[in-house]
Amino acid sequence: MKSINILILLLVCFSSMAQQPILINVDPLSNPDTFFVKLEVPQKLSKKNNVFQFPATAPGTYQTMNIGRLVSDFQAYDKKGKRLKTTFSAPNQYIIAKPKKLKSLHYKVAETFDTQLKDLPIYMMAGSSIERENVLVNAHTLSGYFSGMQKTPVGIRVNGKSDWKTGSALKVKDGYFIAENFDELVDSPIMSGKLSFAETTLAGAPIQIYTFSENGKVNSEMLLKEMTQMLNSAEKFLVKLPVDHYTFLFYFVENPSGVTGAWEHSYSSEYVIEEGEPTPAFLKQVIDIASHEFFHVITPLNIHSEIIESFNFEKPTASQHLWLYEGVTEWASHIQLFRGGVTNLDQYIANGLKQKIIVSELYFKPEWSLKKIADESFNGGEGAKQYGNIYYKGSLTASYLDIRLLELSGGTFGLREVLLDLIKKYGKGNPFSEETFFDDLAKMTFPEIKDFANKYILKSEDLPHEEYLAKIGLKYNRVAKNKVEITPIENPSNSQKMLFEAWSKNMEVK
Ligand SMILES: [Zn+2]
């Protein structure tokens, strides 16, 4: 991506009132491709607030980012404007020698789109950008927090041109998007600039779409039109939406400078995608990604372990249940389109099964279990290379878990019903146990599920394609290394017919 000379001024003010928000001002009209941050601290900090922590990672990214690498000219001042001593503690902390005297911080942060990082490159959708006509703010790339102050409320304002639109899931108060704490700020990307906008409602919840398209090829109206069926089918699958509003932020770039994709949040999702002609195939691809991201409102955003609940920005900590957060989400995003009638059986088999099998086998190491992929996700190197298999092997494993559950329950209690029950049982503020989840899941369902998890999630036994697909009356045929055929069995047994019915039409409210 081109480097563009626009100055960003971030002004951060701490209020002396405990519940008054920290205020961040972003001024994209003043200068270069670096965020200039000014942080005002009106109240007295204590000794325990002496560390200013930049994030090492952010929830849902499963990558180590070490934002401290992008920070320069870090300066601390007292109320008379006298410089205070600070010490950089690699990779992400600045220690303030006399925090009680601290009045303000000034520092610069390089925008990620224009910064080439050889080690641990940052995905574009988890980065930030400042262009002449738009700004993308993912707050973890611009800001940190004082030790002990992760829970302090924070407000952020983007001061763009008068004809700019600004999109975020956060609510506005006195001109600022207000987040309850640093976690919510990071959970709420902001996009501002010459954006197109479209809106609808889903089960009474406003759904907003903001789109930036570098050459104006894609707009919010066409995305909404394409997305409507997916959203309606998602609502049916979920019975009740777990959100009361939702915002899609799309950023289409002509020449991506890094890995593109999408990032899920509690009330929004943000997409950085290479701009293409808005053909039906191109739009379908975008909607497939949106279906996946939207389903993250279930997991990990609602159903997660204690590791995700109290997020550690300082030290990346892996949860072994990545299979649930990403694998099950990927499965749900495909199966809901099929069960909702948006795609047919052939399309589901092609995208939800065959492609998953081929890609998983050709591009990833079979001996890496889903647990190992989770454990190694933050480690770069081989961990980063194998991570992508969570969307293939993880999704297939979810497919077979669903079939196993339907089999054990006589077609009444599949993975969808398990998810609906998990939403009731857990949720934000009520995490499941990282250690005992498989036991708890077996108790909620069937003892056999413990064995399934052991074989295909904790260990890495070969997935039983033929055996499991046969249960629902589908014949698996390995034609070549890169070709698989999956077709309906000609004379299915009664039990195969029954399970196929349950599997393919399982959208009733139970
Ligand atoms: Zn995902």
Residues whose N, C-alpha, C, O or C-beta is under 5 A from the ligand:
A	BS01	ZN	E326
